[in-house]
Amino acid sequence: MNNRTHSDSPAFTPNEHDTAFLNDFATLSAFGATPGGGVDRQAATTADGEQRAWLHEWLTSRGFEVRYDNIGNQFGLFTVAPGAPYVLSGSHLDSQPLGGRYDGAYGVLASAHAAHRAVRHAENSESSPRYNVAVVNWFNEEGSRFKPSMMGSAVFTGKLPADVALATTDPAGTTVRSALQEIGTIGDYEGPSVASYAEIHIEQGRGLENEGTSIGLVDSTWAARKYQIVVRGEQSHTGSTIMADRRDALVGASLLVVAARELAEQSTDIPLHTSVSEMTILPNSPVVVAREVRLHVDLRSPDEALLDEAAKKLAESIPEIEARASVSIEQVQTHGWGVAPFPAAGVELAARVADELGLSHENVMTVAGHDSVNMKDVAPSIMLFVPSVEGISHNEGEYTHDRDVCAGTDLLTGVLEQLMSGALDDPR
């Protein structure tokens, strides 16, 4: 999968703006680059610190003021209307291990270019924007090194206490606070007053590509439930302990993995996605029956009632698994979100801009969580997608055609200009 080669349509001829964006994207993609063409730059690692420093310089060299808040969110502020709130746009630069170079990073760089273009346009015209513009690189959206995901935007929106997030540790015991201090991107900025928010991202699915559509206008989220499950057995010898005496935590965990997959297979009318995406086995020795396994279970669906029923069925399967594997199981929901709409006015605004640019578009739901899922609860928010080739994501083979990333950046530029003019202001 990671050895695919891609080429853009010969009909795509990049203009000056496109070339500048693509060159910057190539530079950004070099931070934490992997042999398979992806990136590995988990939150607050050395590679993350290097790319943050590069973005800092890119923004300041173009007149933005760069500030950091107490959870490491990186803001680039451009003030055109002193005293007014900011139109905020961004995504995240952190990645999964051996992740793709587009996920998150495209949205941050597109926001930086779009904001800069919008400012230049305002300076060269007679218009006076009602709002300022700011770019944000949210901290730890991926949640791979530190859990939960979407950490930076959760703290910014008041959904997660900062002290709880800062005390969170990675598997090696390093806290978020010390990791951010190590790369020098933690500050005391309280964050800008936000008039509205916009985010663009790769789709991470096949829908737009299958339909031959340029832009996805996100009008709603799928719901998600995430659980930490601990299976406890008893450590013993893999050779000499008779089978009847074994309390193998890995057997219990394996039965849970199968139970989660079967939930998805049984849901034929409404989509249900289930995953066990992380597993820690103790003591993880080749001659020891596992005494404990920790699993991360992820359930998602566009139907909350179905999702609740799936969660109930998973919980109901636990006593049978405990009896069969002679283990005990503890399940705790760590976080989640429901099916929730994005403001219709924002979807309509983005559709109008797409029409003006001649870009085909359709309304879509987002299956993945994004920082916009948090932001839409505190400010009028717009979420945009560009196509992902073959729907590949969280994988080194992740790819989006140059023509699509450039078209998306053009669209975001128009959206930011509209938002800066107050296009989403409540007429009341």
C-alpha positions in Angstrom: 0.0 0.0 0.0 2.8 2.4 0.8 4.6 2.0 -2.5 1.9 3.6 -4.6 2.9 6.3 -7.1 0.6 9.1 -8.0 0.4 11.7 -10.7 -1.8 14.7 -11.2 -3.9 15.3 -14.2 -2.0 17.0 -17.1 -4.8 19.6 -17.2 -3.6 21.0 -13.8 -1.2 23.9 -14.3 -0.3 25.5 -11.0 -0.4 29.2 -10.8 1.9 31.4 -8.6 -0.1 30.9 -5.5 -0.3 27.1 -6.1 3.4 26.8 -6.6 4.2 28.7 -3.4 1.8 26.5 -1.5 3.1 23.2 -2.9 6.7 24.3 -2.3 5.9 25.1 1.4 4.0 21.8 1.7 7.1 19.9 0.5 9.2 21.7 3.1 6.7 20.9 5.8 6.5 17.3 4.8 10.3 16.9 5.4 9.9 17.2 9.2 9.7 13.7 10.6 9.7 12.2 7.1 9.6 8.4 6.9 11.1 6.1 4.2 7.5 5.1 3.1 6.6 8.7 2.1 4.8 9.6 5.3 5.7 11.4 8.5 6.1 10.4 12.2 5.9 13.6 14.3 3.8 12.8 17.3 2.8 15.6 19.7 5.6 17.5 21.4 8.4 15.3 20.0 11.5 16.7 18.4 10.0 16.6 14.9 6.9 18.4 16.2 9.0 21.1 17.7 11.0 21.5 14.5 7.9 22.0 12.4 6.4 24.4 14.9 9.5 26.4 14.7 9.3 26.5 10.9 5.7 27.6 11.0 6.5 30.2 13.6 9.1 31.7 11.3 6.8 31.4 8.2 4.1 33.4 10.1 6.3 36.1 11.6 8.0 36.7 8.3 4.6 37.6 6.8 3.6 39.9 9.6 1.7 37.6 11.9 2.3 37.7 15.7 2.8 34.1 17.1 1.6 33.3 20.6 1.3 30.0 22.5 -1.3 29.2 25.2 -0.9 27.0 28.3 -1.6 23.7 26.4 0.7 24.5 23.5 -1.8 25.6 20.9 0.1 27.8 18.4 -1.6 30.9 17.2 -0.6 33.2 14.3 -2.4 36.5 14.7 -2.9 39.2 12.0 -4.7 42.4 13.2 -6.5 44.4 10.5 -9.3 45.7 12.8 -7.8 46.6 16.2 -10.0 45.6 19.1 -12.2 43.2 17.0 -12.4 39.4 17.4 -10.6 37.0 15.1 -11.7 34.7 12.4 -9.7 31.6 13.4 -8.6 28.9 10.9 -6.4 25.9 11.3 -6.0 22.2 12.0 -3.0 20.3 13.5 0.6 19.4 12.6 1.0 16.4 14.9 0.7 12.9 13.3 0.2 9.3 14.0 3.2 7.0 14.1 4.1 6.3 10.4 1.2 8.6 9.5 0.4 10.4 6.3 1.8 13.9 5.4 -1.6 15.4 4.6 -3.6 14.6 7.7 -3.9 17.9 9.7 -0.8 19.5 8.2 -2.6 20.3 5.0 -5.2 22.2 6.9 -2.7 24.3 8.9 -0.7 25.3 5.9 -3.8 26.0 3.8 -5.1 28.2 6.6 -1.7 30.1 6.8 -1.7 30.7 3.0 -5.4 31.5 2.9 -5.1 34.0 5.8 -2.1 35.7 4.2 -3.9 36.0 0.9 -7.0 37.4 2.6 -4.9 40.0 4.4 -3.1 41.0 1.2 -6.4 41.3 -0.7 -7.8 43.5 2.0 -4.8 45.7 2.0 -5.0 46.1 -1.8 -8.7 46.9 -1.9 -10.9 49.5 -0.4 -12.7 47.0 1.8 -12.3 47.2 5.6 -12.6 43.8 7.2 -14.9 43.7 10.3 -12.7 41.0 11.9 -9.1 40.1 12.2 -7.7 36.7 11.1 -5.7 34.1 13.0 -4.1 30.7 12.1 -4.0 27.9 14.7 -2.0 24.8 15.0 -3.9 22.8 17.7 -1.8 20.7 20.1 -2.2 16.9 20.1 -5.2 16.4 17.8 -4.2 12.8 17.1 -4.0 11.5 20.6 -1.3 9.0 19.8 1.3 10.0 22.3 -1.1 11.6 24.8 -4.7 10.7 25.3 -7.4 12.0 24.6 -7.3 13.1 21.0 -8.3 16.7 20.1 -6.6 17.8 23.4 -5.6 21.3 22.5 -9.0 22.4 21.2 -10.7 20.6 24.1 -8.8 22.8 26.5 -9.4 25.9 24.5 -13.1 25.3 24.4 -13.3 24.5 28.1 -14.2 20.8 27.6 -11.0 19.5 29.3 -9.3 21.2 32.3 -5.8 22.5 31.4 -4.3 21.0 34.6 -5.7 17.6 33.7 -4.3 17.8 30.2 -0.9 19.0 31.4 -0.5 16.2 33.9 -1.4 13.5 31.3 1.6 11.2 30.6 2.7 9.2 27.6 3.7 5.5 27.9 7.2 6.5 29.0 5.8 8.6 31.9 6.6 12.0 30.3 3.9 14.6 31.1 2.4 16.9 28.5 3.7 19.9 30.5 7.3 18.7 30.5 7.1 17.6 26.8 5.9 21.1 25.8 8.6 22.8 27.9 11.2 20.6 26.2 10.2 21.9 22.7 9.6 25.4 24.0 6.1 25.9 22.8 4.1 26.5 25.9 3.0 30.0 27.0 0.5 32.1 28.9 -1.5 33.5 26.0 -5.3 33.1 26.8 -6.1 32.7 23.1 -8.0 35.1 20.8 -11.6 36.1 21.0 -13.1 34.1 18.2 -15.8 35.4 15.8 -15.9 32.3 13.7 -13.8 29.2 12.8 -13.0 27.4 9.6 -11.0 24.2 9.0 -10.1 22.3 5.9 -8.9 18.7 5.9 -8.5 15.7 3.7 -11.7 13.5 3.7 -9.9 10.3 5.0 -12.6 8.3 3.1 -13.6 7.4 -0.5 -16.8 9.4 -0.8 -15.6 12.5 -2.7 -13.3 10.5 -5.0 -16.0 8.0 -5.8 -18.4 10.8 -6.7 -15.9 12.8 -8.6 -16.6 15.8 -6.3 -14.0 18.4 -5.5 -15.2 19.6 -2.1 -17.1 18.1 0.8 -19.2 20.6 2.9 -19.4 19.0 6.4 -23.0 19.5 7.7 -22.8 17.0 10.6 -20.7 14.6 12.7 -21.0 10.9 13.2 -21.3 10.0 16.9 -18.4 8.3 18.7 -17.8 6.4 22.0 -14.3 5.6 23.2 -13.5 3.2 26.0 -10.5 2.1 28.0 -10.9 -1.6 28.9 -8.6 -3.5 31.3 -8.6 -7.3 31.2 -7.0 -8.8 34.3 -5.8 -12.4 34.6 -2.9 -14.1 36.4 0.7 -14.3 35.3 1.9 -17.9 34.9 4.2 -20.2 32.9 3.3 -20.7 29.2 4.7 -24.2 29.3 4.1 -25.8 32.7 0.8 -24.3 33.7 -2.0 -26.7 32.8 -4.7 -25.2 30.5 -7.5 -25.5 33.0 -5.6 -23.3 35.5 -4.8 -20.5 33.2 -6.3 -17.0 33.6 -5.0 -15.6 30.3 -5.7 -11.9 30.0 -4.8 -12.0 26.3 -7.4 -14.6 25.6 -10.0 -12.4 27.2 -8.8 -9.4 25.2 -8.9 -11.4 22.0 -12.5 -12.3 22.6 -13.3 -8.7 23.1 -11.6 -7.8 19.8 -13.8 -10.3 18.0 -16.9 -9.2 19.9 -16.3 -5.6 18.8 -15.8 -6.6 15.1 -18.9 -8.8 15.1 -21.0 -5.8 16.2 -20.0 -4.0 13.0 -20.6 -7.1 10.9 -24.1 -7.4 12.4 -25.1 -3.8 11.5 -26.1 -4.2 7.8 -28.6 -1.4 7.4 -26.8 1.5 9.2 -23.0 1.9 9.3 -21.2 1.0 12.5 -17.4 1.3 12.7 -15.7 -0.6 15.5 -12.0 -0.9 16.3 -9.6 -2.0 19.0 -6.9 0.5 18.2 -4.4 0.1 21.0 -3.3 -2.8 23.2 -0.8 -3.0 26.0 0.1 -6.5 27.2 1.8 -7.2 30.6 4.4 -8.6 31.1 4.7 -9.2 27.4 7.3 -12.0 27.9 7.5 -14.9 25.5 7.3 -17.5 28.3 4.6 -15.8 30.5 0.8 -16.0 30.3 -0.4 -12.4 30.2 -1.6 -11.0 33.5 -3.1 -7.8 32.1 -4.1 -6.3 28.8 -5.3 -2.7 28.3 -7.3 -2.0 25.2 -8.7 1.2 23.6 -12.1 0.5 22.0 -13.6 2.9 19.4 -17.3 2.8 18.3 -18.7 5.2 15.7 -22.0 5.6 13.8 -24.2 8.2 12.2 -27.1 6.9 14.3 -26.8 7.6 18.0 -29.5 5.1 18.9 -27.6 2.3 17.1 -24.4 3.4 18.7 -25.9 3.2 22.2 -27.3 -0.2 21.4 -23.9 -1.4 20.2 -22.2 -0.1 23.4 -24.9 -1.9 25.4 -24.3 -5.2 23.5 -20.5 -4.9 24.0 -21.0 -4.4 27.8 -23.4 -7.4 27.9 -20.8 -9.6 26.2 -18.3 -9.0 29.0 -19.6 -11.4 31.7 -19.5 -14.3 29.2 -16.0 -13.4 28.2 -14.9 -13.2 31.8 -16.3 -16.7 32.5 -14.8 -18.2 29.4 -11.3 -16.8 29.9 -11.3 -16.8 33.7 -10.5 -13.1 33.8 -12.0 -9.9 35.1 -12.8 -6.9 32.9 -13.1 -3.2 33.7 -14.6 -0.9 31.1 -14.6 3.0 31.4 -15.8 5.4 28.7 -13.0 7.9 28.2 -14.7 10.4 25.9 -17.1 10.7 23.0 -19.4 13.0 21.1 -22.8 12.8 19.5 -24.3 13.4 16.1 -24.3 17.2 15.9 -24.9 19.6 13.0 -22.5 22.3 11.8 -24.3 25.7 11.3 -26.3 25.6 8.1 -25.4 29.2 7.3 -21.7 28.2 7.2 -22.4 25.3 4.9 -24.4 27.7 2.6 -21.6 30.3 2.7 -19.0 27.8 1.7 -21.3 26.4 -1.1 -21.6 29.9 -2.6 -17.8 30.4 -2.6 -17.3 27.0 -4.2 -19.9 27.9 -6.9 -18.1 31.1 -7.6 -14.8 29.2 -8.1 -16.5 26.5 -10.2 -15.8 23.7 -7.7 -18.2 20.8 -7.5 -19.4 20.1 -3.9 -21.7 18.0 -1.8 -22.8 17.9 1.8 -21.2 15.2 3.8 -20.9 14.0 7.4 -17.5 13.7 9.1 -16.8 10.2 10.4 -13.4 11.2 12.0 -13.2 13.7 14.9 -11.6 17.0 14.1 -10.9 20.1 16.2 -13.9 21.7 14.4 -16.1 19.3 16.3 -15.0 21.1 19.5 -15.0 24.6 18.0 -18.5 24.4 16.5 -19.9 24.4 20.1 -18.4 27.8 20.9 -18.3 29.7 17.6 -19.9 29.5 14.1 -17.8 27.0 12.4 -17.2 25.7 8.8 -15.6 22.3 8.0 -14.4 21.5 4.5 -13.0 18.4 2.9 -10.9 17.7 -0.1 -10.7 14.2 -1.6 -8.4 11.4 -0.3 -7.1 9.0 -3.0 -8.6 5.6 -2.2 -9.6 6.8 1.2 -6.2 6.0 2.7 -5.3 7.8 5.9 -3.2 7.3 9.1 -0.9 5.5 6.7 2.3 6.5 4.8 0.4 6.0 1.5 -2.0 8.8 2.3 -2.4 11.1 -0.8 -4.4 14.0 -2.2 -3.8 15.3 -5.7 -2.1 18.7 -6.0 -5.0 20.1 -7.9 -7.3 19.3 -5.0 -5.2 20.7 -2.2 -4.8 23.9 -4.3 -8.5 24.1 -5.0 -9.2 23.7 -1.4 -6.8 26.4 -0.4 -8.5 28.7 -2.9 -11.9 27.9 -1.4 -10.7 28.5 2.1 -9.3 31.9 1.1 -12.7 32.9 -0.2 -14.4 31.6 2.9 -12.0 33.5 5.2 -12.6 36.7 3.3 -16.3 36.3 3.7 -16.0 35.5 7.4 -13.7 38.5 7.9 -16.4 40.7 6.3 -19.0 39.4 8.9 -20.9 37.2 6.6 -22.0 34.9 9.4 -23.0 37.7 11.8 -26.4 37.3 13.3 -28.6 40.0 11.6 -30.4 40.5 14.9 
